[in-house]
Amino acid sequence: MLLNLGEFFLKYNVLLNLVLTFTGGIIGYWIKNYLDKKKELTSEITKERRESYQKFINLIISLFATIKAEKNGKNKNNDFVEGLYEFYKKNILYASPEVINSFSDYMQYMYKNEVDKQNLTVHLKLLTRVMKGMRKDLGLNNKGLGNNGEILMKAIIKDYYTVFNNKKNSGNE
């Protein structure tokens, strides 16, 4: 029996090599095609996230401009809230669960607290948690930006150390 099996492999060695090569080529093609499509989708999602996250950051910066405008008697808060809704509508399909959850926490805080009764520190920590999640989503390093990313606000808030109860030169978390 062993001799017959050995003779079989010798006799059909060329055919067996051809079948194995062809099968291996097809499997390799399928794997490569799958990986290429996955890479293309990931690249497209990352591009969409970057654009959308930039819009969110623009909204946040405009929020500070709105606050200053309100101090001067103008009210643009409705535009800001509408912009946040637009952000959420678009990002519900692209954002990571971390970004969606932190954004939802931020919005829930805003719903439950009137603007003039919000704790500025809590408000900003919730906001920077969203921004920190976005940075993580884009593959950026968040080391040294604080537990909730509050150091992201350091360049925007004049009295940063007072708002976040940080000592000057802290932030090496």
C-alpha positions in Angstrom: 0.0 0.0 0.0 2.8 2.4 0.9 4.5 1.7 -2.4 1.4 2.4 -4.3 0.9 5.7 -2.5 4.5 6.6 -3.2 4.1 5.7 -6.9 0.9 7.7 -7.0 2.7 10.9 -5.7 5.6 10.4 -8.1 3.3 9.9 -11.0 1.0 12.8 -10.3 3.6 15.2 -8.7 3.4 17.7 -11.5 -0.4 17.8 -11.3 -0.4 18.0 -7.5 2.1 20.9 -7.6 -0.1 22.7 -10.2 -3.3 22.3 -8.1 -1.5 23.5 -4.9 0.1 26.5 -6.6 -3.2 27.5 -8.2 -5.1 27.1 -4.9 -2.5 29.0 -3.0 -2.6 31.8 -5.6 -6.4 32.2 -5.3 -6.2 32.2 -1.5 -3.4 34.8 -1.6 -5.4 37.0 -4.0 -8.5 36.8 -1.7 -6.4 37.8 1.4 -4.7 40.6 -0.4 -8.0 41.9 -1.8 -9.6 41.8 1.7 -6.6 43.6 3.3 -6.6 46.3 0.5 -10.3 47.0 0.9 -10.0 47.1 4.7 -7.1 49.6 4.4 -9.0 51.7 1.9 -12.1 51.9 4.2 -9.9 52.7 7.2 -8.2 55.5 5.3 -11.5 56.9 4.2 -12.9 56.8 7.7 -9.8 58.5 9.1 -10.1 61.3 6.5 -13.8 61.7 7.4 -13.0 61.9 11.1 -10.3 64.5 10.6 -12.6 66.8 8.7 -15.5 66.3 11.1 -13.4 66.7 14.2 -11.9 69.9 12.8 -15.4 71.2 12.4 -16.1 70.4 16.1 -12.9 72.2 17.2 -14.0 75.2 15.1 -17.4 75.1 16.9 -15.6 75.1 20.3 -13.5 78.0 19.3 -16.6 79.8 18.1 -18.2 79.1 21.5 -15.6 81.2 23.2 -16.2 83.9 20.6 -19.9 83.6 21.3 -19.4 83.9 25.0 -17.4 87.1 24.4 -20.1 88.4 22.1 -22.8 87.7 24.7 -20.9 89.8 27.2 -21.2 92.6 24.6 -25.0 92.0 24.3 -25.1 89.7 21.3 -26.6 86.1 21.4 -25.4 83.4 19.0 -25.9 80.4 21.2 -28.6 78.8 18.9 -26.0 78.6 16.1 -23.6 76.8 18.4 -26.2 74.2 19.5 -27.3 73.6 15.9 -23.6 73.1 15.0 -23.3 70.5 17.8 -26.3 68.7 16.5 -24.8 68.7 12.9 -21.6 67.4 14.3 -23.4 64.5 16.1 -25.5 63.6 13.1 -22.4 63.2 10.9 -20.2 61.5 13.5 -22.6 58.9 14.8 -21.3 56.7 11.9 -17.6 57.5 12.1 -16.7 58.3 15.7 -15.4 55.8 18.1 -17.5 54.8 21.1 -15.3 56.8 23.3 -15.9 60.0 21.4 -19.7 59.3 21.1 -19.9 58.6 24.9 -17.9 61.6 25.9 -19.8 63.9 23.5 -23.1 62.5 24.9 -21.9 63.2 28.5 -21.1 66.7 27.5 -24.5 67.3 25.9 -26.3 65.8 28.9 -24.5 68.2 31.1 -25.5 71.1 28.9 -29.2 69.9 28.9 -29.3 69.6 32.7 -27.6 72.9 33.5 -28.6 76.3 32.3 -25.7 78.1 30.7 -25.4 80.7 33.5 -25.5 78.0 36.2 -22.9 75.6 34.8 -19.7 74.9 36.7 -17.0 76.1 34.3 -14.5 73.5 35.4 -16.9 70.6 34.9 -18.1 72.0 31.6 -14.6 72.4 30.2 -13.4 68.9 31.5 -16.3 67.3 29.7 -15.5 69.3 26.6 -11.8 68.4 26.7 -12.6 64.8 27.2 -14.4 64.9 23.8 -11.3 66.5 22.3 -8.9 64.0 23.9 -11.0 61.1 22.5 -10.9 62.7 19.1 -7.1 62.9 19.3 -6.9 59.3 20.4 -9.2 58.3 17.5 -6.9 59.9 15.0 -3.9 58.0 16.5 -2.4 61.0 18.3 -0.6 60.7 21.7 -2.4 62.3 24.6 0.3 61.9 27.2 0.8 65.0 29.2 -2.6 66.5 28.3 -4.2 65.8 31.7 -6.7 63.2 32.8 -9.5 64.7 30.7 -7.3 66.6 28.2 -7.8 69.8 30.1 -4.4 71.1 29.0 -5.9 71.4 25.5 -7.6 74.6 26.9 -4.4 76.1 28.3 -3.9 78.3 25.2 -7.5 79.4 25.1 -8.4 80.2 28.7 -6.8 83.2 30.2 -7.2 82.1 33.8 -6.5 78.4 33.1 -4.7 77.7 36.4 -7.6 79.2 38.4 -10.3 77.3 36.4 -8.6 73.9 36.7 -7.0 74.4 40.1 -3.6 73.5 38.7 -0.4 74.8 40.0 1.7 76.6 37.3 3.9 74.2 35.4 1.9 71.2 36.3 0.5 69.0 33.5 3.1 66.3 33.4 0.5 63.6 33.9 
